[in-house]
Amino acid sequence: MRHLVRILLVILFPLLAAAQQQFDVLPAPVSNNAVASVHAGKHSYIYSFMGIGAKKTWDAITTNAYALDVDTDRWTAINPVPGAAGRIAAVAVEARGFVYLFGGYTVDAQGGEITVPDVSIYEPTSGHWARGADMPVAVDDAVAGVFHDRYIYLVSGWSGKQSVANVQVYDIDKDRWFQASPIAGTPVFAHAGTVVDNMIVYVDGAHETTVDGQTRYVASDQCWIGKIDHKHPEAIEWSKLPAHPGKARFRIAAGGSERDRKVYFSGGSDNPYSFNGMGYDGNPAEPSPVTFAYDLHGGKWETINENTPTPTMDHRGLIVTSDGLVLLGGMEKGQQVTAKVVVVPKGKR
């Protein structure tokens, strides 16, 4: 009987692997792009906004935006993100069938970087963009998530010349901002996480330190969870979490699932780096193959895959589906910007 089971597994495993959802590649290689998904009518769409192209230079940063119809597996170019220049390190979330796109930064020919306060709102049915109230504190490389389908939280991030501890909340109903309880840990940027139910989970990123009188950016190994008060959305109770599986990392792809009650993480690099993939320490950054999750129900970390095939870094989020974790673009080994859309299984391997 055991021999028969082995034979059946050998036969069925390739079929099960083939059944895993796959998606067509992006219209062009892109990294550090904001991503979101929306269910509109009978269709589901996955979106990619802005980011940096294969050259990894300032003029490869784009305003381009694309939509993938999940049913037809076809990408379509949509109206570009408003603004005179493209951005990287922006973040996007879905709420009430709209996509809300926040911040990011521009880069000029001299390498100058400007964090923008823009809030852009995309309506999938009409394809039109609208403008929301600017962020009180402009941030890029922040963590975002939605609470009660009304409040959008932006957690920490980089603002001009430094990381900030602010937790800024955008009220969709009133098109206004208010400040929530600041983070309890060290301010960071390029960290990863989201909001699931009334819980904020974020990990890692980078923070500033001083070595021999000079500023250095190093990977942060802090993991935090914040409980949002249901009646007072400005009140957050922060608690430190134990270390997650694997090393601390920079620009991990992260996304949450209300159904699973989990926050998923994949890829990233243990060497903080500039927009071209070169580490601040002068060494090239490489992606981590570890995929893991925080189980809110069990209150624990779990390793999903220690050797995720073709790992990537330089993400601003991932899309959680019933089939797996969808990663759009990013940088592969050797800091190569990719157009691949990869589905990483959610189950342990």
C-alpha positions in Angstrom: 0.0 0.0 0.0 2.8 2.4 0.9 4.4 1.8 -2.5 1.1 2.6 -4.2 0.8 5.8 -2.3 4.3 6.8 -3.4 3.5 6.1 -7.0 0.2 8.1 -6.8 2.1 11.1 -5.3 4.7 10.9 -8.1 1.9 11.0 -10.6 -0.2 13.6 -8.9 2.4 16.1 -7.7 3.2 17.5 -11.2 -0.5 17.9 -11.9 -1.1 19.7 -8.6 1.8 22.0 -9.3 0.5 22.7 -12.7 -2.9 23.6 -11.2 -1.2 26.4 -9.1 -2.4 29.7 -10.5 0.1 31.4 -12.8 -0.1 34.9 -14.3 1.3 36.5 -17.4 4.3 38.7 -17.1 4.1 42.5 -16.6 4.2 44.6 -19.8 7.7 45.8 -18.7 10.2 44.9 -16.0 9.6 47.0 -12.9 10.7 47.1 -9.3 9.7 49.1 -6.2 6.2 49.4 -7.6 3.1 49.9 -5.5 0.6 47.1 -5.9 -3.1 46.5 -5.0 -6.0 44.3 -5.9 -9.7 45.1 -6.4 -12.9 43.2 -7.0 -15.0 45.2 -9.4 -18.3 43.8 -10.5 -17.7 40.2 -11.7 -14.0 40.8 -12.3 -10.9 40.8 -10.1 -8.0 43.1 -11.0 -4.4 43.3 -9.8 -2.6 46.6 -10.2 1.0 47.8 -10.5 1.7 51.5 -10.1 5.0 53.4 -11.0 8.4 51.9 -9.9 11.8 51.7 -11.6 12.6 49.9 -14.8 15.4 47.7 -15.9 18.1 50.4 -16.2 17.7 51.2 -12.5 18.6 54.9 -13.2 16.7 58.0 -12.2 15.2 58.3 -15.7 13.9 54.7 -15.5 11.5 55.7 -12.7 8.0 55.8 -14.3 4.4 57.0 -13.9 3.1 53.9 -15.8 0.3 51.9 -14.3 -1.1 48.5 -15.4 -4.1 46.4 -14.6 -4.3 42.6 -14.8 -7.7 41.1 -15.4 -7.4 37.9 -13.4 -10.1 36.1 -15.4 -8.5 36.7 -18.8 -4.9 36.9 -17.6 -4.3 40.1 -19.7 -2.4 43.2 -18.7 -3.7 46.6 -19.8 -2.0 49.9 -19.5 -4.3 52.3 -17.6 -4.1 56.1 -17.1 -0.7 56.9 -15.6 -0.4 58.1 -12.1 -0.8 61.9 -11.9 2.3 63.9 -11.4 5.2 65.4 -13.4 7.6 62.7 -12.4 7.5 59.0 -11.6 8.0 57.7 -8.0 9.3 54.8 -6.2 8.7 53.6 -2.6 5.0 54.5 -2.8 2.3 52.2 -1.3 -1.2 51.3 -2.4 -4.2 49.8 -0.7 -7.8 49.0 -1.7 -10.8 50.3 0.1 -14.5 50.4 -1.0 -13.5 49.3 -4.5 -11.0 52.2 -5.0 -7.2 52.2 -5.0 -5.5 54.7 -2.7 -1.9 55.5 -3.6 0.3 57.3 -1.1 3.6 59.1 -1.2 6.9 57.7 -2.6 9.8 59.8 -3.8 11.2 61.2 -7.0 14.8 61.2 -8.1 16.4 63.8 -10.4 19.5 63.6 -12.6 21.8 64.8 -9.8 20.5 62.1 -7.5 18.4 64.4 -5.5 15.4 62.7 -3.8 12.1 64.4 -2.8 9.4 62.7 -0.7 6.0 63.7 -2.0 2.8 64.1 0.1 0.5 63.1 -2.7 -2.6 61.0 -2.2 -4.0 59.7 -5.5 -7.3 57.8 -5.8 -8.0 55.5 -8.7 -11.5 54.4 -9.7 -11.3 51.1 -11.6 -14.7 51.4 -13.3 -14.1 54.8 -15.0 -10.3 54.6 -15.0 -10.1 58.1 -13.6 -7.8 59.5 -11.0 -8.8 61.9 -8.2 -6.8 63.7 -5.5 -7.1 63.2 -1.8 -5.9 65.5 1.0 -2.1 65.6 1.2 -0.4 63.7 3.9 0.5 66.0 6.9 3.9 64.4 7.0 5.1 63.3 3.6 6.5 59.7 3.7 7.9 57.1 1.4 8.8 53.4 2.2 6.0 53.3 4.7 3.7 50.4 5.7 -0.1 50.8 4.9 -3.3 49.0 5.8 -7.0 49.5 6.1 -9.2 49.4 9.2 -13.1 49.2 9.1 -12.9 49.9 5.3 -12.7 53.5 6.3 -9.4 54.4 7.9 -6.0 53.9 6.1 -3.0 53.7 8.4 0.5 54.8 7.2 3.1 53.5 9.7 6.5 55.1 10.1 8.6 55.6 6.9 11.1 58.0 5.5 10.3 61.7 5.4 12.8 63.9 3.6 15.9 63.5 5.8 15.0 60.9 8.4 12.6 58.2 9.4 9.6 59.2 11.5 7.6 57.5 14.2 4.3 58.9 13.0 1.3 56.7 12.4 -0.9 58.8 10.1 -4.5 57.9 9.5 -6.5 59.0 6.4 -10.3 59.1 7.0 -11.9 58.2 3.7 -15.3 59.6 4.8 -14.0 63.0 5.6 -11.0 63.2 3.3 -8.9 64.3 6.2 -5.9 63.1 8.3 -5.3 62.6 12.0 -2.4 61.3 14.0 -2.6 57.9 15.9 -0.4 56.6 18.6 3.2 56.7 17.2 5.2 53.5 16.9 6.9 52.3 20.1 10.1 51.1 18.4 12.8 52.9 16.5 11.6 54.8 13.4 12.3 52.8 10.3 11.8 52.9 6.5 11.4 50.1 3.9 9.8 47.9 6.6 7.0 45.5 5.7 3.6 44.7 7.1 -0.1 45.6 7.0 -3.4 45.7 8.9 -5.5 42.6 9.4 -8.8 43.2 11.3 -7.7 45.7 14.0 -4.1 44.5 14.2 -1.1 46.2 12.7 1.9 43.9 12.1 5.2 45.2 10.8 8.8 44.0 10.7 12.3 45.0 9.9 13.2 47.8 7.4 16.3 50.0 8.1 17.2 52.6 10.6 20.0 55.1 11.0 23.0 54.7 13.2 26.3 56.5 13.6 29.6 54.7 13.1 32.9 56.6 13.5 30.9 59.9 13.3 29.2 58.9 10.0 25.6 58.0 9.4 24.9 54.4 8.4 21.7 52.6 7.5 21.4 49.1 8.9 18.7 46.4 8.9 16.3 46.6 11.8 15.4 43.3 13.6 12.4 44.8 15.4 9.0 43.2 15.0 5.9 44.9 16.3 2.1 44.4 16.6 -0.4 47.2 17.3 -3.9 46.7 18.5 -6.3 49.5 17.2 -9.1 50.4 19.5 -12.4 49.8 17.7 -14.1 52.9 19.2 -11.1 55.2 19.1 -9.1 54.5 15.8 -6.4 57.0 16.9 -5.5 54.8 19.9 -3.0 51.9 19.2 -1.6 49.6 21.9 1.9 48.6 20.7 3.6 45.3 21.7 7.0 43.9 20.7 6.9 40.6 18.9 9.7 37.9 18.9 12.1 37.7 16.0 10.6 36.3 12.8 12.1 33.4 10.8 15.3 34.3 9.0 17.5 37.4 9.1 16.2 41.0 9.4 15.5 42.3 5.9 14.8 45.4 3.8 11.8 45.9 1.4 10.2 42.5 2.0 7.0 41.9 0.1 4.1 41.7 2.6 0.3 41.4 2.5 -2.5 40.3 4.8 -5.5 38.0 4.7 -8.6 38.6 6.8 -9.8 35.0 5.9 -6.5 33.4 7.0 -5.9 35.9 9.8 -2.3 36.0 8.8 0.2 38.5 7.5 2.5 37.0 4.9 6.1 38.0 4.1 8.4 37.0 1.2 11.9 38.0 -0.1 13.6 41.2 0.7 17.4 41.6 1.4 19.4 41.6 4.6 21.6 44.4 3.1 19.8 47.8 3.0 20.3 49.4 -0.4 19.7 52.4 -2.7 17.2 52.3 -5.5 19.6 50.6 -7.9 20.1 47.6 -5.7 23.5 48.5 -4.4 23.9 48.3 -0.6 24.5 51.5 1.4 27.7 49.7 2.5 28.9 49.5 -1.1 28.1 45.8 -1.6 25.4 44.5 -3.9 22.2 43.4 -2.2 20.7 40.0 -2.9 17.2 38.6 -2.2 16.4 36.2 0.6 14.6 33.0 -0.2 12.6 32.8 3.0 8.8 33.1 3.0 7.0 33.3 6.4 3.9 34.5 8.1 2.5 35.8 11.4 -0.6 33.9 12.5 -2.8 36.3 14.4 -5.1 33.5 15.6 -2.2 31.5 17.1 -0.1 34.4 18.0 3.1 33.0 16.4 5.4 33.0 13.5 5.5 30.2 10.9 8.0 29.4 8.2 6.3 28.7 4.9 9.3 28.1 2.7 13.0 28.5 3.6 14.0 28.1 -0.1 11.4 29.9 -2.1 12.3 29.4 -5.8 13.5 32.5 -7.7 13.4 34.9 -4.7 13.0 38.6 -5.2 13.5 41.9 -3.3 12.6 45.5 -3.6 8.8 45.2 -3.1 6.1 47.5 -1.8 3.6 44.7 -1.1 2.2 41.4 -2.3 -1.3 40.2 -3.1 -2.9 37.4 -1.1 -5.2 35.1 -3.1 -6.7 31.7 -2.4 -4.0 30.2 -4.7 -1.0 31.9 -3.1 1.0 35.0 -2.6 1.3 37.1 -5.8 4.6 39.0 -6.2 4.7 41.5 -9.1 8.1 42.4 -10.5 11.0 43.2 -8.1 14.7 42.4 -8.3 16.0 38.9 -8.7 19.5 37.7 -8.0 22.2 40.1 -9.4 19.8 43.1 -8.9 18.0 42.2 -12.1 14.7 44.0 -12.5 12.1 41.4 -13.6 8.6 41.5 -15.3 7.7 38.1 -13.7 4.5 37.7 -11.8 5.2 34.9 -9.3 2.7 33.0 -7.2 4.3 31.6 -4.0 2.2 28.8 -2.3 0.8 29.8 1.1 1.2 26.2 2.5 4.4 25.0 4.2 7.0 23.3 2.1 
